[in-house]
């Protein structure tokens, strides 16, 4: 795949991305803002949950920045929806 097609694939311009690119993008840790948007809450809410430990939402620090894994966020949603 040429560099131009890889860029288009990453930008979603109609060229299908190979599965290794999709895996790399989905495996990238999410920022606090991205995680908050994914969960439908504000970044402040995530900070409160983290500091008060009111919700079991795994996170890790990378260079003193908070990061979340997509699979952890999906598991969190699944646990909250289970009846």
N, C-alpha and C positions, 0 to 999 in steps of 0.2 A: 504494500500500500504506500503510495507516495505521501510526502509530507503534507501536500495540499489536501489530499483526501483524508488523512488522519486528522488534520485541523477541522475539516468540515464535519467529520464524524463526531468529534468532541463537541462541536458547536451545534450538532443536530441539524445539519443542512442537507438531509436526504441521503447521505451516504452511510450505510450501516457500519457500525464500529465492530471490529472483531471482538470476540468474547474476552480476550485478555485486556483490552482497553476498558470495557465495561466493568470487569472485575477490579481493575486498578482504581477506577473512579469510585465505585461503590465501597471499596476498602479504605478509601481516604478518610481519616478521622474528620469529624464535623466540628466546626467552631461552635461556641456557645450560641451565637445568633442563629446559625443554621439549625442546630438542634432544637432551639426554641421554636423556630418557624415550623419545623417538621412536626413537633408535638402540639402546635397551636397555642403556645403560651408565650409569655414575654421572657426575655433573658433575665430580668429581675426575679421572676418566679423560679427559674432554674437555680439562680444563686441562692434563693431562700431555701429551696428544697435541699440543696447541697450543704449549706451551712447548718441548717436545723436538723438535717438527716431525717426529714419527714417522709421521704419517698426513697425506695431502693432503686436508684438510677445510677448505674456504674459510670464513672468518668475517670480520666487520667490527666496528668499534667505533662505537657511537652514544652520544654523551655519556659516554664512558669505560665503557660497558657492552658486553659481547660479545654479538653477535647472529649468528644463522645463518639462511640462507634455506632454505625447504623444498625447493626444486628442487636446491640444492647437497647437502642431506642425502640426497635420493633418488638423485642421481647417485653419491654416495659409496657408498651401499648397492649400487647396480647394478654399480659397478666392483669392489667387494669380492666380489660373487657370481659375476662372470664367470670362466669357467674357460679 
